[in-house]
Amino acid sequence: MAYNEKSSSAVAVTRRESDLARRSSTESLGKDKSDFTDVEEAQVKSGSGDEEGHGRREFYQKYRPFILSALALVILGWWVSSTVLKKTRHRWIVQTFFAWSFILIIAFRYIPNSVVTRPVGAVWEPLVQRPWYSLPYRTRLAVGWLCLLGIVFGSAFGFPLEEGTGYGDRAISVLGLAVFQFCFWLTSANRSEIPWPTIIVGLFLQQAIALFVLKSGAGFSIFRWIATLAADFLGQADAGSGFFFDAETTAKHWFFVNTLGSIIFFIAFVQMMYYLGVMQWVIKHFAWFFFKLMNVSGAEAVVAAASPFIGQGESACLVRPYVDLMTVSELHVTMTSGFSTIAGSVLVAYINLGVPPQNLITSSVMSIPASLAISKLRMPEVEEPVTRGQVTVDRGEKKGSEPANALHAFSQGATFGLLVAGQILTNVLTVLALVAMINGLLTWIGLGFGINHLTLELIVGYIFYPITFFLGVPRAEILRVSQLFATKLVANEFSAYLVLRDIMEKSGNPLSPRAYTIASYGLCGFANLGSLGIQIGVLGALAPSRSKVIARIAWSAMVCGFMSTLQTAGIVGMLV
């Protein structure tokens, strides 16, 4: 899994510099027009400099205060009405978060940044930032480790024990977290370049999210609403699938009919949002937030945060213009975050199998900082990402191919989505067929030793036995849970959840509540051999010039994504 980091970095930097040179004219537009809004900036870059476009901009500038004020009043009225009505009063936390987020965004279109940043900076810089960074690096690192150890041990031993759980079980979960980090450090591609502050903050956030969601009803309500909203949005693609297939076929949720259709629809929608300037605004603000918090690039931040809600293929498409310019570490993070979560579009399917929605949502959200921390520990950054700290507003179209309007951008995105869907289909088909061939060969060999069903699942299940032990699973149930993890890796998480449902409902010996909770969290992720084909297909289509790099690091990213979900399960083992 190791590779020649220096030579890869040199080639990547040289190629990236040449790409940036070709795009210099596009970037200069963004700098020269810094007074424009994001929408206007996107219009300038798309080449709409005609009189009609100029007239639209003048109209928007003239009436913008009235338009945005009216929109804010409508949102405020909706919030008051939905809070008063009995039918929607139960969701007051979610709708308050939704409404006031948009109202604040509109308000900050009028309020200069200096009005907010100057008072905050006057307090933050002299009282917090300056004293903190005046301390030696090792001292700051020691304080970070102490804070991390405090929240870990506080979570494990600061809450009452639940039925069937002892402090010894929670202690094993704490030990497992330490063992996992040590193993990633030992196999790191460049141990001298590991960004320890990023690792500490990522692990701290993972623990904090677990506490917030598991011990707070408000946290769970917010994340459930986001996941449901994403699932409903992607589900609109079924209307298009229904034009080609009957209702009975679309209701079966086949991969070819539903998932690929959702991917094509989502890519088309994202391209339209790029034309309107919405995606540039989102990426820019994510870049600033995560650069300050975890010192990662904007592209990494967007992909990691979007993966739990829209899936591994669609999340990479959010940063399509930057994929070809990503460093090796950024590509590794992109793939790891996709492997470590599930998509909102499949959330309902797993809930229908009896998996508690709270477990699914919490696991996916906890995996956001976990995937960043584990990926950076395994593959540290040794280059300078293009999107670190500040994102250049660029959709990446070639000169002369810019869309004429939003509908044209949607159509172009759909065409590209068809290409991505085709690559996903072929990669999944071949990878799963390869697994079946290997299982057939192993079964044939096993018969010579008197073993009737020698498969990858059986072998991997025994390999996972010590890993499952460090999650804090009760001793008598370790092998059964480890075989579930093996089924997830070799087949997929849906098959593993089906087996888990059969164990709990049809077998005479169901898992204990603790083992079931840890298993349901540990299975919540796309890290399997079939998804390996999806990741290679999506990123290969987005960045054909990086296909060799993507194929080389894909296995490492899949292992990191798989371990992210298991680490999440281990942290939950400290709280149950």
Helices and strands as residue ranges (DSSP letters): H 5-22, H 24-32, H 38-45, H 51-84, H 86-89, H 92-107, H 113-124, I 125-129, H 130-134, H 137-157, H 167-186, G 191-193, H 196-214, H 217-235, H 237-244, H 247-251, I 255-259, H 260-276, H 278-294, H 298-310, H 312-317, H 320-323, H 328-339, H 344-352, H 357-378, H 406-447, H 456-463, H 465-469, G 475-477, H 478-490, H 493-505, H 513-522, H 529-542, G 544-546, H 547-573
